[in-house]
Amino acid sequence: MASPTRPVPFPDPFQNPFRNLLEGPLATLAAAFADLPPCNQPSDDAERRTAMAAVLEDVAVRMGDNYPYFHPLYAGQMIKPPHPVARAAYALAMTINPNNHARDGGRASSTMEVEAVAAIARIFGWNTHLGHLTSGGTFANLEALWVAGQLAPAKRIVASEQAHYTHKRISAVLQLQFSSVASDAAGRMDLNALEDELRCGDVGTVVVTMGTTALGSVDPLPEILALRDRYGFRIHLDAAYGGYFRLIAGQLDTAAHAAYSLMEQADSIVIDPHKHGLQPYGCGCVLFRDPAVGRFYKHDSPYTYFTSNELHLGEISLECSRAGASAVALWATQRLLPLTADGEFARDLMASRRAALELHRRIRQDARFESFPSGPELDIVVWRVRGSSTAQMSDRAQRIFDECAAFNLHLALVQLPGAMFGSHDAIASPTLVTCLRSVLMKPEHENWLGEIWERLSSAADRVLDLEQ
């Protein structure tokens, strides 16, 4: 395969120019505890160092059995490398290993969490809110639906069939009734199907997805808000993937722009900093517009909440122990890259969006492929391989996926009803077809799009040529 001109280099984690950043901060942190008497530490002898080095070599060997998630040629699932400052701040915080359940276990990191979460809430226009970090989007959504169940215990949760499967599972865990609502051809919640559910009079919460995991589709929030005025229900925004796109709402297509412009009218929002927020895994965030929902979390602890009269995060969280290092890493990243519409963070989101639009353009003009008709709403691109039957299309997609991996290009697969492509022939049916999918969430993907396309094209040629 002929390789195109080498694109702009990406931030190579193995040649990290920031790796020595911790020397000064570690000394500063040590100085804060200089008045403590010396304590016995494990001996730093040659034998111990050798043993530790051997174990770390084993770790490196084992970790090499991974896809190259950090590289722009990994364009498959929703995996984005944490920013170097997040990695460094996390490591620095682990010197203390704070626990943000209570200020007893994480005094400084708890304050940093409150500040970091407030900065996220301001993205959505909320200066007054209740919120905290979680171990991820699943638990954040669980807390949002738990509060919804407390407010309307006998009412159903409804979400689009393209919403994340976790909502159905969470509802079962919480013993809340759940119903799936049909989606339209663009993967958005179907408004007619939603209103059919609302007419039953027992819907308590509608989950509106701001960026589905399969397609990146954005549910029609303006119309759902209008239905709320008529039927009365809570709106929970699952913006775990797409929440940060609020910063560049003006760069999105008309429908998505309209939805993002009204996010502040929701009752609760979930966003995952460990997706587009440049954080290590283990960092989700749940926000409530009405701080009064904190009453549902109220509980007593005989030994935890005594060192400070300020709010302990465990008093507004279902989780107990939580990594304070996650809050420190998020705080540091947002300090370096403020969450503003005109900042570097937003510009990187725009680069991912442009990369998705360019890949979609190339796919649409290529006779071997069929692009998803509505195109990408965020930075996820889905397309299928042309063929004479659903089975042939699916088989070709699987083989091109495998061949791309041989070229060190890593994509993803997704199964969708053939009818979603709007074809007028027999392929337009409910039968599932395996499609290729690419999540272009690294800003470097824009500059690497040429090489990504070259490898995809070569893989497709090889697969289709073998059929001749």
Summary of the structure (lengths in Angstrom):
residues: 468
radius of gyration: 24.0
end to end distance: 19.5
largest distance: 79.5
contacts: 1527
relative contact order: 0.14
helix: 45%
strand: 14%
